[in-house]
Amino acid sequence: MSDLGKYLEAELDNETIAQIQAKVLHITHQYNMGKALFPRTLLEDLNRQIDQHCDEIQVPDFDDIPRTYSLKVPGWCADFANTYRINYRSIHDLSTPTPVCPELVLRNDHCPVSIGYTRTSALTDSTLDEVHSAFLAKRHLWTTTSTYHDLVHHLSTLPLSTPISKIVCFGLGPMGRLESYHTARAHVQHAAVETMAAVLAARGATAGRKIECFAQDPAYDAVDVELLRRIGIVVLDDPKGFLEVDEETLVFSVSPNVPVKQIVVDGRWPAAMVWNTVMPAEKDRKQWVKIMEKNGDETWTSPFTTDPDSRRVRKMIMQYAQAQLHDPHEYLGDLTIYTK
């Protein structure tokens, strides 16, 4: 943090910079001492309060101080938001101030779990039957790809010491906007859930039980929920998906907008994960980088993704066998299968 002033875009006085540095050092120290960002007890209590339809809830910050949030959209943001959203901040997000508004680190809601406000996407114009038909076509296409055969091979042969009773998915995306490239990827990713369940059953990894399949993504709409029900996947509201993860779970995640890896590592370690490849620490970027656009505009690129690796995640995967998927069509992206 000694070089914080070198990349700040905002003009701040020395006292504010010192406060930011002290806050980041405190967070980093607590984290290095082993404090969990996303303890299961916190998520369980948050889930309980949401299920009770409370107008206001309390979520502890990183120092265990309760912070109060409204589940109703406050007036100050009603012009752009129509619902609440659970915010999850990775250790990278917590400890790497942005160049433009670094003082955000000092806010009470700059903590691992908080409540924010957003606008839900417009409903799809496609009917359920149209989306289902498109999904069936993509499912067939998926079974002809080399990535499909690679997934089947590795999941059939990697060691598994624990039965798998469920697959819990995060961030696979909505399926109704049929003209979008991202929707085509979402169809394939949900078809891959069926593939994994079938492979695990075929190799006898389910202890004779039918695998339950769950998916959590705030972007799902009513069409998604019904389509997924048709294909045997139950949609869960946040944070119920994270609470489903246990020692008999396969976690499937594809470039989510929340730090799934860091949430999972603070909970019950699953039997297997299929998620973005965990990279060595030396490949981590440390600072924000300013980019000059062709039109003269300046933008900043973050040194980390929305689902970054961490020291805890890297330590966890040392307990797992692994095989990287070959995906030339970019349906899944850079994923690795981890099993134990």
LUMKE-36195 format. One record per residue (C-alpha): residue in three letters; x, y, z. Coordinates in pm, whole numbers, plus 50000, padded with zeros to 5 digits. Example, Ala and Ser with C-alpha at 12.3 -4.5 7.8 and 13.67 -1.06 7.14 Angstrom:
2
Ala512304955050780Ser513674989450714
***
This chain:
340
Met500005000050000Ser503005023450017Asp502595031249646Leu498885039749671Gly499485076249585Lys501255067149262Tyr498145055849077Leu495365075849238Glu493245095548994Ala491375113749269Glu492975142649455Leu492965134049823Asp494565150050125Asn497265131550314Glu494955123950607Thr492415106250384Ile495155086650208Ala496485075950548Gln492995064650652Ile492635044250333Gln496035028050386Ala495195019850747Lys491845004350649Val493434982750379Leu496254971650609His493684962250873Ile491644941750625Thr494754924550490His496014916450840Gln492694901750947Tyr492514881050630Asn496094868450666Met495304858051023Gly492604835050884Lys489394855050928Ala486704842350693Leu485164866650445Phe482034845750392Pro481374824050700Arg478484800050662Thr476824813550976Leu476644848150814Leu475034834450498Glu472594813350700Asp471504843350905Leu471184864950593Asn469054838050429Arg466844835550739Gln466204873050745Ile465344873650374Asp462964844050414Gln461204862550696His460484891150452Cys462094916650678Asp462024952450551Glu465444957750707Ile468174932650775Gln471494932850956Val474724919250811Pro477994920151008Asp480954937550847Phe484534924450849Asp484904935151214Asp481634918051310Ile479834951251356Pro476184947651245Arg475284969750949Thr471634976750866Tyr470314975150509Ser466874979550357Leu465444952250135Lys463124978549990Val464655001249729Pro465475034549901Gly464195066749752Trp467665079349664Cys468115051949402Ala464495045649296Asp465085062448960Phe467515035248848Ala466825005049073Asn463794983049132Thr465204955249351Tyr467964947049597Arg470974925349525Ile473424908349760Asn476924922049704Tyr479924899449762Arg483394914949770Ser486534894149724Ile489674900749927His491014917549613Asp488054941149593Leu488294948949963Ser492014956249963Thr492644972849624Pro491195008149616Thr489975020949282Pro491995049849133Val488915071549077Cys487085067349411Pro489575051949656Glu487715067049952Leu484955041149898Val487155018250108Leu486175039150410Arg482425033750371Asn480555011850620Asp479254989850337His482764982650205Cys482694947750351Pro482524911750225Val478714909650222Ser476354938950186Ile473124948850012Gly473044969849695Tyr470334980149453Thr469904973549083Arg467384971648802Thr466254937848675Ser466594931448304Ala463544934148081Leu461654901748028Thr462544881847720Asp460274884347416Ser460714847147349Thr458154821947466Leu459004792347685Asp458514768147396Glu460784788947170Val463534789647431His463114752547501Ser463394744547130Ala466564765547103Phe467984747947407Leu467344713447259Ala469194723746944Lys472174736347144Arg472114705247360His472444683847047Leu475244705846915Trp477014703547251Thr477164665447233Thr479064667646902Thr481864689847034Ser485344679847145Thr484724698247473Tyr481804675147549His483964644347492Asp486794659847695Leu484434666447987Val483004631147973His486494615747963His487954635248253Leu484904632948476Ser484784595348411Thr488444589248498Leu489554614748759Pro489644600449113Leu486584605749333Ser486854596049699Thr483454610049801Pro479984603049659Ile478404632449478Ser474734638249556Lys474204672349397Ile475484697149140Val475244733849235Cys475754759248955Phe476564796248970Gly476454822948703Leu475484801848401Gly473374830348266Pro469824835948138Met468634816147836Gly465814836447682Arg467504862747464Leu467914839847167Glu469744864646944Ser472654868247188Tyr475964849447165His476014848547544Thr472664830747543Ala474034803547316Arg476834798347567Ala474304797347851His472354769847672Val475484748747631Gln476534754347991His473174742348121Ala473354712447887Ala476744704848042Val475014701448379Glu472954672848238Thr476144657448099Met477924658548433Ala474974643348616Ala474794614948362Val478534608048376Leu478614607148756Ala475654583248763Ala477254560948499Arg480484557448695Gly478614549249017Ala479724581049194Thr476284589349332Ala475954561249588Gly472854549349405Arg470994582249443Lys469634605349177Ile471774636449157Glu469974668649248Cys470834698549029Phe470554734549147Ala471374767748983Gln471724802749125Asp471854833548904Pro469994866048982Ala469614871648606Tyr467174842448566Asp463584852148482Ala460324832348488Val461044815948151Asp464444804248275Val462974790348596Glu460344769848411Leu462734757548143Leu465264746648402Arg462504728848592Arg461704709648273Ile465274697348244Gly465634688648612Ile467444719248749Val465994737749049Val466604775249059Leu467634789049398Asp467584824849519Asp470764840149655Pro472284829549897Lys470594795349900Gly472914781649631Phe475974787649847Leu474244771250143Glu473594739849935Val477334734249884Asp478694706450104Glu481154677550096Glu479014657849845Thr478624686249595Leu480064693149252Val480254730949207Phe479924743048847Ser480734779348777Val481574798148457Ser483024833448488Pro480494844948749Asn480044881148853Val480614872249218Pro483664856449389Val482324820849391Lys485734805249458Gln486384826749763Ile482874820649898Val483194782949852Val486634780950013Asp485274796850333Gly482574770350359Arg482374732550328Trp484834720850064Pro482984702849784Ala483774668849638Ala484504684549300Met484564717649117Val484324726248749Trp485244762848734Asn487694787948590Thr491254775248608Val493074786148923Met496244803948815Pro499574806149006Ala500104836649225Glu502914850349009Lys500394856848732Asp498344880148951Arg498314916648855Lys498794940749143Gln497504974549028Trp494894991648818Val496055000748466Lys494995031748275Ile493965025847913Met493715053547653Glu490865047047410Lys491075056547041Asn488595084847098Gly490805099447369Asp488785087047665Glu490665072347958Thr489495040948135Trp490935019448410Thr491144981548397Ser490964961848717Pro493904939748817Phe491494911948912Thr488344895048780Thr484974893048954Asp485874857249061Pro489574860149146Asp491864833449282Ser493354837849628Arg495914821749852Arg493144802150025Val491744789749694Arg495204779049575Lys495784760649901Met492414742949871Ile492954729649519Met496204713149629Gln493894686949783Tyr492284679349444Ala493224660649127Gln492714682348821Ala492334682148445Gln491944712648224Leu489194712547961His489964718747596Asp487294742447465Pro488094755847116His484534769047067Glu484604789847390Tyr481304775947512Leu482704771547861Gly485944791247850Asp489074783348048Leu487764757148291Thr489444730048495Ile487864699748664Tyr488964694749026Thr488104662549213Lys489124646149538
***
